[in-house]
Amino acid sequence: MPHAVLTGPIDLHRYAATHERRELRDPQGAQTLGGIYVAPDGRRAVVEASSQSYGRTRRYWLALHLREANGATECVVGLAEVEGPAITPGLQRLLEALARGVLAVEPGTSVLRTNLPGLLPNGT
């Protein structure tokens, strides 16, 4: 499954306050990050998303999940569905954009590990 693990002082309520709906376009299609919904305890959030390529639209729920590991806070950015949709380049771009959004808002946060092709473990 495509994902990224971010580490650092992440507050999902603070991120949600700055989260913006946005559309990404490239030659392969269009991807949209929609609304965000944060659990009351602030440990999980889901983001509506969709990707369109070759005339087909796919809808996703992307997840942000905070967990404690080795005394540090980690945030897993990935799919919310257990039986996920097809793993497409559009889905990977959506997850990358969501991870970059968290990195931009949460100072001191970096990418611990990832299998997303456009996101490097040094946070770029």
A tleap script that builds the chain and sets N, CA, C and O, in Angstrom:
source leaprc.protein.ff14SB
mol = sequence {
  NMET PRO HIE ALA VAL LEU THR GLY PRO ILE
  ASP LEU HIE ARG TYR ALA ALA THR HIE GLU
  ARG ARG GLU LEU ARG ASP PRO GLN GLY ALA
  GLN THR LEU GLY GLY ILE TYR VAL ALA PRO
  ASP GLY ARG ARG ALA VAL VAL GLU ALA SER
  SER GLN SER TYR GLY ARG THR ARG ARG TYR
  TRP LEU ALA LEU HIE LEU ARG GLU ALA ASN
  GLY ALA THR GLU CYS VAL VAL GLY LEU ALA
  GLU VAL GLU GLY PRO ALA ILE THR PRO GLY
  LEU GLN ARG LEU LEU GLU ALA LEU ALA ARG
  GLY VAL LEU ALA VAL GLU PRO GLY THR SER
  VAL LEU ARG THR ASN LEU PRO GLY LEU LEU
  PRO ASN GLY CTHR
}
set mol.1.N position { 0.827 -1.181 0.000 }
set mol.1.CA position { 0.000 0.000 0.000 }
set mol.1.C position { 0.876 1.251 0.000 }
set mol.1.O position { 1.864 1.312 0.732 }
set mol.2.N position { 0.537 2.211 -0.782 }
set mol.2.CA position { 1.312 3.453 -0.766 }
set mol.2.C position { 1.054 4.218 0.535 }
set mol.2.O position { -0.083 4.321 0.996 }
set mol.3.N position { 2.126 4.748 1.111 }
set mol.3.CA position { 1.982 5.491 2.356 }
set mol.3.C position { 3.240 6.306 2.623 }
set mol.3.O position { 4.262 6.148 1.954 }
set mol.4.N position { 3.139 7.170 3.606 }
set mol.4.CA position { 4.300 7.891 4.121 }
set mol.4.C position { 4.153 7.934 5.628 }
set mol.4.O position { 3.041 8.033 6.146 }
set mol.5.N position { 5.276 7.858 6.335 }
set mol.5.CA position { 5.278 8.000 7.783 }
set mol.5.C position { 6.036 9.272 8.106 }
set mol.5.O position { 7.229 9.389 7.824 }
set mol.6.N position { 5.323 10.235 8.708 }
set mol.6.CA position { 5.921 11.503 9.092 }
set mol.6.C position { 6.222 11.453 10.577 }
set mol.6.O position { 5.522 10.773 11.328 }
set mol.7.N position { 7.239 12.153 11.004 }
set mol.7.CA position { 7.558 12.198 12.421 }
set mol.7.C position { 7.759 13.640 12.851 }
set mol.7.O position { 8.253 14.464 12.081 }
set mol.8.N position { 7.381 13.936 14.064 }
set mol.8.CA position { 7.526 15.292 14.579 }
set mol.8.C position { 6.290 15.713 15.351 }
set mol.8.O position { 5.384 14.907 15.558 }
set mol.9.N position { 6.242 16.964 15.779 }
set mol.9.CA position { 5.114 17.464 16.578 }
set mol.9.C position { 3.905 17.792 15.704 }
set mol.9.O position { 3.709 18.944 15.318 }
set mol.10.N position { 3.100 16.784 15.396 }
set mol.10.CA position { 1.964 16.946 14.490 }
set mol.10.C position { 0.676 17.060 15.298 }
set mol.10.O position { 0.417 16.242 16.181 }
set mol.11.N position { -0.128 18.071 14.995 }
set mol.11.CA position { -1.441 18.278 15.610 }
set mol.11.C position { -2.462 18.278 14.470 }
set mol.11.O position { -2.487 19.210 13.665 }
set mol.12.N position { -3.300 17.246 14.393 }
set mol.12.CA position { -4.239 17.126 13.284 }
set mol.12.C position { -5.321 18.204 13.305 }
set mol.12.O position { -5.800 18.606 12.244 }
set mol.13.N position { -5.714 18.680 14.482 }
set mol.13.CA position { -6.677 19.786 14.538 }
set mol.13.C position { -6.061 21.046 13.938 }
set mol.13.O position { -6.730 21.770 13.201 }
set mol.14.N position { -4.797 21.313 14.245 }
set mol.14.CA position { -4.120 22.494 13.690 }
set mol.14.C position { -3.973 22.357 12.182 }
set mol.14.O position { -4.205 23.315 11.445 }
set mol.15.N position { -3.584 21.155 11.712 }
set mol.15.CA position { -3.472 20.947 10.271 }
set mol.15.C position { -4.830 21.145 9.596 }
set mol.15.O position { -4.913 21.801 8.558 }
set mol.16.N position { -5.888 20.586 10.174 }
set mol.16.CA position { -7.222 20.680 9.570 }
set mol.16.C position { -7.671 22.134 9.429 }
set mol.16.O position { -8.382 22.477 8.485 }
set mol.17.N position { -7.257 22.987 10.365 }
set mol.17.CA position { -7.641 24.403 10.299 }
set mol.17.C position { -7.029 25.100 9.083 }
set mol.17.O position { -7.553 26.115 8.626 }
set mol.18.N position { -5.927 24.566 8.557 }
set mol.18.CA position { -5.259 25.186 7.406 }
set mol.18.C position { -5.455 24.396 6.114 }
set mol.18.O position { -5.100 24.869 5.035 }
set mol.19.N position { -6.019 23.197 6.224 }
set mol.19.CA position { -6.215 22.333 5.052 }
set mol.19.C position { -7.121 23.028 4.039 }
set mol.19.O position { -8.177 23.549 4.395 }
set mol.20.N position { -6.709 23.030 2.806 }
set mol.20.CA position { -7.509 23.631 1.743 }
set mol.20.C position { -7.852 22.580 0.701 }
set mol.20.O position { -7.035 21.727 0.354 }
set mol.21.N position { -9.060 22.661 0.220 }
set mol.21.CA position { -9.438 21.819 -0.914 }
set mol.21.C position { -8.611 22.296 -2.102 }
set mol.21.O position { -8.473 23.499 -2.322 }
set mol.22.N position { -8.062 21.361 -2.864 }
set mol.22.CA position { -7.278 21.782 -4.025 }
set mol.22.C position { -7.303 20.720 -5.106 }
set mol.22.O position { -7.556 19.539 -4.867 }
set mol.23.N position { -7.026 21.203 -6.308 }
set mol.23.CA position { -6.989 20.333 -7.470 }
set mol.23.C position { -5.589 20.332 -8.050 }
set mol.23.O position { -4.982 21.387 -8.237 }
set mol.24.N position { -5.085 19.155 -8.330 }
set mol.24.CA position { -3.770 18.977 -8.944 }
set mol.24.C position { -4.011 18.489 -10.367 }
set mol.24.O position { -4.841 17.607 -10.589 }
set mol.25.N position { -3.300 19.047 -11.316 }
set mol.25.CA position { -3.456 18.619 -12.714 }
set mol.25.C position { -2.086 18.286 -13.292 }
set mol.25.O position { -1.093 18.952 -12.998 }
set mol.26.N position { -2.051 17.259 -14.106 }
set mol.26.CA position { -0.850 16.895 -14.841 }
set mol.26.C position { -1.296 16.188 -16.120 }
set mol.26.O position { -2.493 15.974 -16.309 }
set mol.27.N position { -0.367 15.821 -16.999 }
set mol.27.CA position { -0.769 15.185 -18.264 }
set mol.27.C position { -1.557 13.887 -18.096 }
set mol.27.O position { -2.286 13.486 -19.003 }
set mol.28.N position { -1.419 13.226 -16.940 }
set mol.28.CA position { -2.118 11.958 -16.741 }
set mol.28.C position { -3.532 12.134 -16.193 }
set mol.28.O position { -4.291 11.166 -16.151 }
set mol.29.N position { -3.907 13.345 -15.772 }
set mol.29.CA position { -5.259 13.541 -15.261 }
set mol.29.C position { -5.323 14.611 -14.195 }
set mol.29.O position { -4.429 15.448 -14.067 }
set mol.30.N position { -6.410 14.565 -13.427 }
set mol.30.CA position { -6.646 15.551 -12.367 }
set mol.30.C position { -6.903 14.812 -11.058 }
set mol.30.O position { -7.539 13.759 -11.042 }
set mol.31.N position { -6.405 15.371 -9.973 }
set mol.31.CA position { -6.615 14.814 -8.652 }
set mol.31.C position { -7.156 15.931 -7.753 }
set mol.31.O position { -6.741 17.085 -7.863 }
set mol.32.N position { -8.073 15.577 -6.876 }
set mol.32.CA position { -8.693 16.560 -5.999 }
set mol.32.C position { -8.601 16.103 -4.551 }
set mol.32.O position { -8.969 14.975 -4.220 }
set mol.33.N position { -8.102 16.996 -3.683 }
set mol.33.CA position { -8.165 16.793 -2.236 }
set mol.33.C position { -9.354 17.602 -1.748 }
set mol.33.O position { -9.429 18.808 -1.980 }
set mol.34.N position { -10.286 16.934 -1.068 }
set mol.34.CA position { -11.499 17.597 -0.610 }
set mol.34.C position { -11.457 17.917 0.868 }
set mol.34.O position { -10.409 18.255 1.418 }
set mol.35.N position { -12.606 17.805 1.498 }
set mol.35.CA position { -12.744 18.150 2.905 }
set mol.35.C position { -12.026 17.186 3.823 }
set mol.35.O position { -11.742 16.044 3.462 }
set mol.36.N position { -11.737 17.677 5.028 }
set mol.36.CA position { -11.059 16.869 6.035 }
set mol.36.C position { -11.965 16.744 7.252 }
set mol.36.O position { -12.665 17.688 7.618 }
set mol.37.N position { -11.946 15.584 7.868 }
set mol.37.CA position { -12.751 15.304 9.049 }
set mol.37.C position { -11.822 14.715 10.107 }
set mol.37.O position { -11.205 13.674 9.885 }
set mol.38.N position { -11.724 15.380 11.257 }
set mol.38.CA position { -10.823 14.953 12.335 }
set mol.38.C position { -11.647 14.339 13.462 }
set mol.38.O position { -12.679 14.888 13.848 }
set mol.39.N position { -11.196 13.209 13.988 }
set mol.39.CA position { -11.856 12.589 15.132 }
set mol.39.C position { -11.739 13.528 16.336 }
set mol.39.O position { -10.757 14.260 16.457 }
set mol.40.N position { -12.730 13.510 17.221 }
set mol.40.CA position { -12.693 14.414 18.374 }
set mol.40.C position { -11.420 14.312 19.216 }
set mol.40.O position { -10.958 15.313 19.763 }
set mol.41.N position { -10.853 13.108 19.321 }
set mol.41.CA position { -9.633 12.965 20.127 }
set mol.41.C position { -8.378 13.421 19.381 }
set mol.41.O position { -7.297 13.463 19.969 }
set mol.42.N position { -8.505 13.766 18.087 }
set mol.42.CA position { -7.381 14.290 17.316 }
set mol.42.C position { -6.357 13.261 16.888 }
set mol.42.O position { -5.277 13.631 16.428 }
set mol.43.N position { -6.660 11.982 17.025 }
set mol.43.CA position { -5.689 10.931 16.670 }
set mol.43.C position { -5.835 10.453 15.230 }
set mol.43.O position { -4.902 9.876 14.672 }
set mol.44.N position { -7.004 10.691 14.620 }
set mol.44.CA position { -7.243 10.241 13.246 }
set mol.44.C position { -7.975 11.321 12.477 }
set mol.44.O position { -8.728 12.111 13.046 }
set mol.45.N position { -7.741 11.341 11.175 }
set mol.45.CA position { -8.489 12.228 10.282 }
set mol.45.C position { -8.636 11.513 8.951 }
set mol.45.O position { -7.807 10.682 8.580 }
set mol.46.N position { -9.698 11.845 8.240 }
set mol.46.CA position { -9.878 11.330 6.885 }
set mol.46.C position { -10.100 12.515 5.956 }
set mol.46.O position { -10.665 13.538 6.343 }
set mol.47.N position { -9.638 12.350 4.719 }
set mol.47.CA position { -9.753 13.393 3.709 }
set mol.47.C position { -10.430 12.785 2.483 }
set mol.47.O position { -10.033 11.723 2.003 }
set mol.48.N position { -11.460 13.476 1.982 }
set mol.48.CA position { -12.104 13.064 0.739 }
set mol.48.C position { -11.141 13.346 -0.404 }
set mol.48.O position { -10.475 14.382 -0.406 }
set mol.49.N position { -11.057 12.453 -1.365 }
set mol.49.CA position { -10.167 12.664 -2.503 }
set mol.49.C position { -10.719 11.941 -3.724 }
set mol.49.O position { -11.494 10.992 -3.607 }
set mol.50.N position { -10.307 12.407 -4.890 }
set mol.50.CA position { -10.681 11.720 -6.125 }
set mol.50.C position { -9.577 11.933 -7.152 }
set mol.50.O position { -8.825 12.906 -7.092 }
set mol.51.N position { -9.500 11.007 -8.086 }
set mol.51.CA position { -8.553 11.144 -9.187 }
set mol.51.C position { -9.286 10.771 -10.472 }
set mol.51.O position { -10.146 9.891 -10.492 }
set mol.52.N position { -8.921 11.459 -11.523 }
set mol.52.CA position { -9.533 11.190 -12.820 }
set mol.52.C position { -8.425 11.014 -13.845 }
set mol.52.O position { -7.557 11.874 -13.992 }
set mol.53.N position { -8.463 9.913 -14.538 }
set mol.53.CA position { -7.517 9.692 -15.636 }
set mol.53.C position { -8.213 8.828 -16.681 }
set mol.53.O position { -8.959 7.901 -16.365 }
set mol.54.N position { -7.945 9.163 -17.912 }
set mol.54.CA position { -8.516 8.442 -19.048 }
set mol.54.C position { -10.046 8.351 -18.949 }
set mol.54.O position { -10.637 7.332 -19.306 }
set mol.55.N position { -10.677 9.423 -18.462 }
set mol.55.CA position { -12.120 9.479 -18.393 }
set mol.55.C position { -12.762 8.722 -17.250 }
set mol.55.O position { -13.989 8.669 -17.162 }
set mol.56.N position { -11.974 8.141 -16.379 }
set mol.56.CA position { -12.520 7.388 -15.249 }
set mol.56.C position { -12.207 8.121 -13.947 }
set mol.56.O position { -11.064 8.509 -13.705 }
set mol.57.N position { -13.219 8.306 -13.121 }
set mol.57.CA position { -13.045 8.963 -11.829 }
set mol.57.C position { -13.075 7.917 -10.729 }
set mol.57.O position { -13.961 7.063 -10.692 }
set mol.58.N position { -12.097 7.993 -9.833 }
set mol.58.CA position { -12.051 7.113 -8.665 }
set mol.58.C position { -12.127 7.982 -7.416 }
set mol.58.O position { -11.512 9.048 -7.361 }
set mol.59.N position { -12.875 7.533 -6.418 }
set mol.59.CA position { -13.010 8.268 -5.170 }
set mol.59.C position { -12.314 7.491 -4.056 }
set mol.59.O position { -12.339 6.261 -4.020 }
set mol.60.N position { -11.694 8.242 -3.150 }
set mol.60.CA position { -10.919 7.639 -2.068 }
set mol.60.C position { -11.231 8.340 -0.750 }
set mol.60.O position { -11.725 9.468 -0.728 }
set mol.61.N position { -10.938 7.659 0.326 }
set mol.61.CA position { -10.813 8.265 1.642 }
set mol.61.C position { -9.356 8.072 2.027 }
set mol.61.O position { -8.888 6.942 2.171 }
set mol.62.N position { -8.642 9.180 2.195 }
set mol.62.CA position { -7.257 9.131 2.640 }
set mol.62.C position { -7.244 9.297 4.155 }
set mol.62.O position { -8.107 9.976 4.712 }
set mol.63.N position { -6.286 8.690 4.816 }
set mol.63.CA position { -6.253 8.713 6.281 }
set mol.63.C position { -4.965 9.332 6.803 }
set mol.63.O position { -3.889 9.165 6.229 }
set mol.64.N position { -5.109 10.046 7.900 }
set mol.64.CA position { -3.980 10.518 8.704 }
set mol.64.C position { -4.184 9.873 10.070 }
set mol.64.O position { -5.234 10.048 10.688 }
set mol.65.N position { -3.191 9.131 10.544 }
set mol.65.CA position { -3.335 8.411 11.809 }
set mol.65.C position { -2.103 8.662 12.673 }
set mol.65.O position { -0.985 8.324 12.284 }
set mol.66.N position { -2.312 9.256 13.846 }
set mol.66.CA position { -1.203 9.500 14.768 }
set mol.66.C position { -0.985 8.272 15.634 }
set mol.66.O position { -1.939 7.615 16.052 }
set mol.67.N position { 0.292 7.966 15.902 }
set mol.67.CA position { 0.635 6.863 16.798 }
set mol.67.C position { 1.944 7.204 17.488 }
set mol.67.O position { 2.723 8.027 17.007 }
set mol.68.N position { 2.172 6.563 18.614 }
set mol.68.CA position { 3.421 6.736 19.350 }
set mol.68.C position { 4.337 5.561 19.015 }
set mol.68.O position { 3.915 4.404 19.042 }
set mol.69.N position { 5.589 5.870 18.700 }
set mol.69.CA position { 6.561 4.820 18.379 }
set mol.69.C position { 7.926 5.266 18.889 }
set mol.69.O position { 8.430 6.317 18.493 }
set mol.70.N position { 8.512 4.477 19.753 }
set mol.70.CA position { 9.841 4.772 20.303 }
set mol.70.C position { 9.894 6.160 20.937 }
set mol.70.O position { 10.891 6.869 20.802 }
set mol.71.N position { 8.825 6.548 21.626 }
set mol.71.CA position { 8.793 7.828 22.316 }
set mol.71.C position { 8.560 9.032 21.426 }
set mol.71.O position { 8.621 10.166 21.902 }
set mol.72.N position { 8.296 8.819 20.151 }
set mol.72.CA position { 8.058 9.924 19.221 }
set mol.72.C position { 6.676 9.766 18.599 }
set mol.72.O position { 6.135 8.662 18.521 }
set mol.73.N position { 6.118 10.883 18.160 }
set mol.73.CA position { 4.825 10.849 17.475 }
set mol.73.C position { 5.061 10.638 15.989 }
set mol.73.O position { 5.865 11.338 15.372 }
set mol.74.N position { 4.362 9.676 15.423 }
set mol.74.CA position { 4.406 9.430 13.990 }
set mol.74.C position { 3.015 9.632 13.416 }
set mol.74.O position { 2.017 9.397 14.098 }
set mol.75.N position { 2.947 10.064 12.168 }
set mol.75.CA position { 1.681 10.231 11.464 }
set mol.75.C position { 1.762 9.404 10.185 }
set mol.75.O position { 2.596 9.670 9.319 }
set mol.76.N position { 0.898 8.406 10.071 }
set mol.76.CA position { 0.851 7.573 8.878 }
set mol.76.C position { -0.153 8.205 7.917 }
set mol.76.O position { -1.312 8.418 8.271 }
set mol.77.N position { 0.303 8.502 6.696 }
set mol.77.CA position { -0.544 9.054 5.645 }
set mol.77.C position { -0.773 7.928 4.648 }
set mol.77.O position { 0.173 7.451 4.021 }
set mol.78.N position { -2.019 7.502 4.499 }
set mol.78.CA position { -2.296 6.384 3.601 }
set mol.78.C position { -3.775 6.306 3.269 }
set mol.78.O position { -4.502 7.291 3.399 }
set mol.79.N position { -4.212 5.143 2.845 }
set mol.79.CA position { -5.606 4.905 2.498 }
set mol.79.C position { -6.394 4.534 3.749 }
set mol.79.O position { -5.884 3.830 4.621 }
set mol.80.N position { -7.635 5.007 3.839 }
set mol.80.CA position { -8.495 4.645 4.960 }
set mol.80.C position { -9.168 3.299 4.719 }
set mol.80.O position { -9.479 2.595 5.680 }
set mol.81.N position { -9.402 2.923 3.462 }
set mol.81.CA position { -10.089 1.676 3.156 }
set mol.81.C position { -9.174 0.480 3.375 }
set mol.81.O position { -7.996 0.509 3.018 }
set mol.82.N position { -9.728 -0.565 3.964 }
set mol.82.CA position { -8.958 -1.792 4.124 }
set mol.82.C position { -8.867 -2.502 2.782 }
set mol.82.O position { -7.790 -2.941 2.379 }
set mol.83.N position { -9.991 -2.613 2.094 }
set mol.83.CA position { -9.992 -3.170 0.748 }
set mol.83.C position { -9.919 -2.000 -0.206 }
set mol.83.O position { -10.932 -1.549 -0.741 }
set mol.84.N position { -8.727 -1.523 -0.409 }
set mol.84.CA position { -8.530 -0.279 -1.127 }
set mol.84.C position { -8.828 -0.355 -2.605 }
set mol.84.O position { -8.958 -1.436 -3.178 }
set mol.85.N position { -8.932 0.808 -3.208 }
set mol.85.CA position { -9.117 0.884 -4.643 }
set mol.85.C position { -7.809 0.552 -5.358 }
set mol.85.O position { -6.783 0.301 -4.726 }
set mol.86.N position { -7.867 0.557 -6.664 }
set mol.86.CA position { -6.666 0.308 -7.446 }
set mol.86.C position { -5.608 1.349 -7.105 }
set mol.86.O position { -5.913 2.536 -6.991 }
set mol.87.N position { -4.384 0.912 -6.946 }
set mol.87.CA position { -3.284 1.819 -6.646 }
set mol.87.C position { -2.832 2.426 -7.970 }
set mol.87.O position { -2.186 1.768 -8.785 }
set mol.88.N position { -3.180 3.677 -8.165 }
set mol.88.CA position { -2.895 4.364 -9.418 }
set mol.88.C position { -1.889 5.479 -9.175 }
set mol.88.O position { -1.686 5.884 -8.031 }
set mol.89.N position { -1.260 5.979 -10.224 }
set mol.89.CA position { -0.383 7.150 -10.059 }
set mol.89.C position { -1.131 8.346 -9.464 }
set mol.89.O position { -0.556 9.122 -8.701 }
set mol.90.N position { -2.416 8.496 -9.813 }
set mol.90.CA position { -3.208 9.588 -9.247 }
set mol.90.C position { -3.350 9.460 -7.741 }
set mol.90.O position { -3.240 10.455 -7.024 }
set mol.91.N position { -3.591 8.253 -7.251 }
set mol.91.CA position { -3.693 8.024 -5.812 }
set mol.91.C position { -2.364 8.350 -5.133 }
set mol.91.O position { -2.340 8.982 -4.077 }
set mol.92.N position { -1.276 7.924 -5.734 }
set mol.92.CA position { 0.039 8.210 -5.152 }
set mol.92.C position { 0.300 9.711 -5.093 }
set mol.92.O position { 0.866 10.200 -4.115 }
set mol.93.N position { -0.106 10.448 -6.128 }
set mol.93.CA position { 0.068 11.906 -6.119 }
set mol.93.C position { -0.797 12.560 -5.043 }
set mol.93.O position { -0.373 13.528 -4.413 }
set mol.94.N position { -2.015 12.035 -4.826 }
set mol.94.CA position { -2.875 12.562 -3.774 }
set mol.94.C position { -2.255 12.357 -2.392 }
set mol.94.O position { -2.252 13.277 -1.575 }
set mol.95.N position { -1.735 11.169 -2.125 }
set mol.95.CA position { -1.102 10.904 -0.839 }
set mol.95.C position { 0.124 11.781 -0.643 }
set mol.95.O position { 0.361 12.289 0.452 }
set mol.96.N position { 0.903 11.959 -1.703 }
set mol.96.CA position { 2.080 12.827 -1.635 }
set mol.96.C position { 1.670 14.266 -1.323 }
set mol.96.O position { 2.298 14.921 -0.492 }
set mol.97.N position { 0.628 14.757 -1.981 }
set mol.97.CA position { 0.172 16.128 -1.746 }
set mol.97.C position { -0.325 16.301 -0.316 }
set mol.97.O position { -0.069 17.333 0.304 }
set mol.98.N position { -1.031 15.306 0.217 }
set mol.98.CA position { -1.507 15.377 1.589 }
set mol.98.C position { -0.335 15.385 2.571 }
set mol.98.O position { -0.328 16.170 3.519 }
set mol.99.N position { 0.654 14.517 2.349 }
set mol.99.CA position { 1.837 14.492 3.218 }
set mol.99.C position { 2.586 15.820 3.149 }
set mol.99.O position { 3.011 16.342 4.180 }
set mol.100.N position { 2.750 16.369 1.953 }
set mol.100.CA position { 3.429 17.668 1.814 }
set mol.100.C position { 2.655 18.784 2.528 }
set mol.100.O position { 3.260 19.704 3.078 }
set mol.101.N position { 1.329 18.704 2.518 }
set mol.101.CA position { 0.523 19.689 3.223 }
set mol.101.C position { 0.778 19.664 4.716 }
set mol.101.O position { 0.911 20.713 5.347 }
set mol.102.N position { 0.848 18.459 5.289 }
set mol.102.CA position { 1.145 18.339 6.719 }
set mol.102.C position { 2.545 18.851 7.002 }
set mol.102.O position { 2.748 19.575 7.976 }
set mol.103.N position { 3.517 18.490 6.170 }
set mol.103.CA position { 4.897 18.954 6.361 }
set mol.103.C position { 4.985 20.472 6.328 }
set mol.103.O position { 5.759 21.062 7.082 }
set mol.104.N position { 4.206 21.109 5.466 }
set mol.104.CA position { 4.262 22.564 5.333 }
set mol.104.C position { 3.685 23.275 6.550 }
set mol.104.O position { 4.132 24.368 6.897 }
set mol.105.N position { 2.698 22.669 7.200 }
set mol.105.CA position { 2.013 23.322 8.317 }
set mol.105.C position { 2.646 22.997 9.665 }
set mol.105.O position { 2.600 23.820 10.580 }
set mol.106.N position { 3.226 21.830 9.799 }
set mol.106.CA position { 3.758 21.383 11.079 }
set mol.106.C position { 5.282 21.527 11.129 }
set mol.106.O position { 5.995 20.647 10.646 }
set mol.107.N position { 5.792 22.622 11.706 }
set mol.107.CA position { 7.243 22.824 11.757 }
set mol.107.C position { 7.929 21.716 12.553 }
set mol.107.O position { 7.399 21.223 13.549 }
set mol.108.N position { 9.091 21.345 12.100 }
set mol.108.CA position { 9.860 20.303 12.773 }
set mol.108.C position { 9.455 18.896 12.373 }
set mol.108.O position { 9.966 17.925 12.929 }
set mol.109.N position { 8.543 18.771 11.413 }
set mol.109.CA position { 8.085 17.468 10.955 }
set mol.109.C position { 8.894 17.050 9.738 }
set mol.109.O position { 9.247 17.881 8.902 }
set mol.110.N position { 9.185 15.760 9.644 }
set mol.110.CA position { 9.927 15.255 8.490 }
set mol.110.C position { 9.380 13.895 8.088 }
set mol.110.O position { 8.583 13.294 8.809 }
set mol.111.N position { 9.817 13.419 6.930 }
set mol.111.CA position { 9.402 12.104 6.435 }
set mol.111.C position { 10.343 11.062 7.019 }
set mol.111.O position { 11.546 11.092 6.759 }
set mol.112.N position { 9.805 10.149 7.799 }
set mol.112.CA position { 10.609 9.086 8.395 }
set mol.112.C position { 10.870 7.985 7.372 }
set mol.112.O position { 12.004 7.534 7.211 }
set mol.113.N position { 9.802 7.550 6.673 }
set mol.113.CA position { 9.938 6.554 5.608 }
set mol.113.C position { 8.717 6.648 4.712 }
set mol.113.O position { 7.664 7.125 5.133 }
set mol.114.N position { 8.859 6.195 3.483 }
set mol.114.CA position { 7.758 6.248 2.524 }
set mol.114.C position { 8.026 5.302 1.368 }
set mol.114.O position { 9.169 4.930 1.104 }
set mol.115.N position { 6.961 4.918 0.686 }
set mol.115.CA position { 7.112 4.191 -0.579 }
set mol.115.C position { 6.437 4.974 -1.709 }
set mol.115.O position { 6.154 4.423 -2.773 }
set mol.116.N position { 6.182 6.269 -1.467 }
set mol.116.CA position { 5.626 7.135 -2.507 }
set mol.116.C position { 6.766 7.638 -3.392 }
set mol.116.O position { 7.731 8.210 -2.884 }
set mol.117.N position { 6.669 7.435 -4.700 }
set mol.117.CA position { 7.795 7.769 -5.580 }
set mol.117.C position { 8.190 9.246 -5.602 }
set mol.117.O position { 9.352 9.547 -5.875 }
set mol.118.N position { 7.277 10.178 -5.327 }
set mol.118.CA position { 7.603 11.602 -5.389 }
set mol.118.C position { 7.986 12.211 -4.065 }
set mol.118.O position { 8.186 13.423 -3.992 }
set mol.119.N position { 8.101 11.410 -2.999 }
set mol.119.CA position { 8.395 11.919 -1.673 }
set mol.119.C position { 9.624 11.212 -1.133 }
set mol.119.O position { 9.671 9.982 -1.096 }
set mol.120.N position { 10.613 11.978 -0.718 }
set mol.120.CA position { 11.855 11.393 -0.228 }
set mol.120.C position { 11.890 11.388 1.293 }
set mol.120.O position { 11.295 12.267 1.917 }
set mol.121.N position { 12.570 10.424 1.908 }
set mol.121.CA position { 12.624 10.343 3.361 }
set mol.121.C position { 13.239 11.550 4.071 }
set mol.121.O position { 13.110 11.657 5.290 }
set mol.122.N position { 13.895 12.454 3.361 }
set mol.122.CA position { 14.447 13.633 4.029 }
set mol.122.C position { 13.432 14.759 4.104 }
set mol.122.O position { 13.768 15.857 4.550 }
set mol.123.N position { 12.194 14.514 3.677 }
set mol.123.CA position { 11.135 15.498 3.809 }
set mol.123.C position { 10.901 16.354 2.584 }
set mol.123.O position { 10.112 17.298 2.645 }
set mol.124.N position { 11.557 16.059 1.473 }
set mol.124.CA position { 11.373 16.880 0.275 }
set mol.124.C position { 10.352 16.277 -0.653 }
set mol.124.O position { 10.073 16.839 -1.712 }
savepdb mol mol.pdb
quit
